[in-house]
Amino acid sequence: MPASTAPDPGEVPDSDLVKRCQAGDTRAFDVLVNRYRGRIYAMTYHMIQNETEAWDLAQEAFIKAWRALPRFKLDSSFYTWLYRIAHNVTYDWLRKKKIQGDGEFDDSRTEHKIAAGAEAVPRGDDAPDTAMNNAELGERIRAAIAQLSPDHRQVILLREVEGMQYEEIAATIPCSLGTVMSRLFYARKKLQEMLKDTYENAI
């Protein structure tokens, strides 16, 4: 799924709806909520693996977005801006719950010197998203993703589920491009280690 899509013919662009919201039109905000609530819920659910809490976090993100809309200057897409809010809400929840991945690579201790042309997936193995298309393997992959640390889980979801480019991920989280590349590389490497038996049985 791409990070952002052009509006369908006859569909009001996000930017126009935002301007109407800023003028006090709550119905315009309802349109934005209906347009993006599924994707925001999917993000929160993938991050915390709890359906009820995920809906609550998605709702909290939209409430915060409505309150912050008067200050939104349309210097990014509405969805990118909304995703940042949902990202922060989810991470606040994770910090309070002290949910951490077990033995995850700490990219804060690296210098992020991965070359721009380097492969994010180690050579010789299929990328996790390839197997994701197989319904039989999908649940195992989702369970493995849930075991990643929040930072590594996030970049995998943004890249493989949302279909964002590295630059878009860096702008959304936000962090440096090098951090995105480092997290994505090690997240995929970790997934391949956890799913090694699954891949071998699928061959």
ChimeraX attribute file (.defattr): number of C-alpha atoms within 10 A of each C-alpha:
attribute: neighborCount
match mode: 1-to-1
recipient: residues
	/A:1	12
	/A:2	12
	/A:3	19
	/A:4	13
	/A:5	8
	/A:6	8
	/A:7	10
	/A:8	8
	/A:9	7
	/A:10	6
	/A:11	8
	/A:12	13
	/A:13	14
	/A:14	20
	/A:15	13
	/A:16	11
	/A:17	20
	/A:18	22
	/A:19	18
	/A:20	15
	/A:21	19
	/A:22	19
	/A:23	12
	/A:24	12
	/A:25	13
	/A:26	14
	/A:27	12
	/A:28	19
	/A:29	22
	/A:30	12
	/A:31	13
	/A:32	20
	/A:33	15
	/A:34	9
	/A:35	13
	/A:36	17
	/A:37	16
	/A:38	12
	/A:39	16
	/A:40	24
	/A:41	21
	/A:42	18
	/A:43	23
	/A:44	25
	/A:45	19
	/A:46	19
	/A:47	24
	/A:48	18
	/A:49	15
	/A:50	11
	/A:51	14
	/A:52	9
	/A:53	16
	/A:54	21
	/A:55	18
	/A:56	12
	/A:57	22
	/A:58	27
	/A:59	17
	/A:60	16
	/A:61	24
	/A:62	21
	/A:63	12
	/A:64	15
	/A:65	21
	/A:66	18
	/A:67	10
	/A:68	12
	/A:69	19
	/A:70	14
	/A:71	9
	/A:72	15
	/A:73	11
	/A:74	13
	/A:75	7
	/A:76	13
	/A:77	14
	/A:78	22
	/A:79	19
	/A:80	17
	/A:81	19
	/A:82	20
	/A:83	23
	/A:84	18
	/A:85	23
	/A:86	24
	/A:87	23
	/A:88	13
	/A:89	17
	/A:90	24
	/A:91	19
	/A:92	12
	/A:93	15
	/A:94	15
	/A:95	11
	/A:96	9
	/A:97	9
	/A:98	10
	/A:99	13
	/A:100	14
	/A:101	15
	/A:102	9
	/A:103	9
	/A:104	16
	/A:105	17
	/A:106	13
	/A:107	15
	/A:108	10
	/A:109	7
	/A:110	10
	/A:111	10
	/A:112	16
	/A:113	10
	/A:114	15
	/A:115	10
	/A:116	10
	/A:117	6
	/A:118	10
	/A:119	11
	/A:120	18
	/A:121	17
	/A:122	14
	/A:123	8
	/A:124	6
	/A:125	11
	/A:126	12
	/A:127	17
	/A:128	22
	/A:129	16
	/A:130	10
	/A:131	17
	/A:132	17
	/A:133	10
	/A:134	11
	/A:135	9
	/A:136	11
	/A:137	16
	/A:138	16
	/A:139	12
	/A:140	16
	/A:141	19
	/A:142	14
	/A:143	12
	/A:144	17
	/A:145	24
	/A:146	17
	/A:147	19
	/A:148	23
	/A:149	19
	/A:150	21
	/A:151	20
	/A:152	26
	/A:153	21
	/A:154	23
	/A:155	26
	/A:156	24
	/A:157	19
	/A:158	22
	/A:159	20
	/A:160	17
	/A:161	16
	/A:162	17
	/A:163	16
	/A:164	20
	/A:165	13
	/A:166	19
	/A:167	15
	/A:168	17
	/A:169	23
	/A:170	18
	/A:171	16
	/A:172	21
	/A:173	20
	/A:174	14
	/A:175	12
	/A:176	15
	/A:177	18
	/A:178	18
	/A:179	21
	/A:180	26
	/A:181	24
	/A:182	24
	/A:183	24
	/A:184	24
	/A:185	20
	/A:186	19
	/A:187	25
	/A:188	23
	/A:189	18
	/A:190	19
	/A:191	18
	/A:192	21
	/A:193	13
	/A:194	16
	/A:195	16
	/A:196	12
	/A:197	10
	/A:198	15
	/A:199	16
	/A:200	8
	/A:201	7
	/A:202	10
	/A:203	5
